[in-house]
Amino acid sequence: MRHTAYKVSTTRNDYGDYVHGAETALPCHFRYITQHVPGGSNETVNSDALVWFEPDSGVVEADVLRVDGVYFRVERVIKARRLRDPTVQFIKCELLRYGVIS
């Protein structure tokens, strides 16, 4: 894996904003690739980036990641498997750029 993403543990303050906590470094492949992502309630959004992790990375939807000083929120996690093999080879995450975390 060529890049490093930092999984940011966050809490919420009284106003509902994320507050920055500890970070965990995760090796990954990262690319700024926009993609059409259908959302709930007939909404559609574009993902701002894609990132690929090892299957045991622990990344799930709604996690906040920091890559090259930019914060992203994981919108969707896709598990990649080979045909007729239940073993997960890697996970691909669609990311949306997230605002500043205090």
Secondary structure by P-SEA (a helix, b strand, c coil): ccccccccccccccccbbbbcbbbbbbbcccbbbbbbbbcccbbbbbcbbbbbcccccccccbbbbcccbbbbbcbbbbbbccccccccbbbbbbccccccc
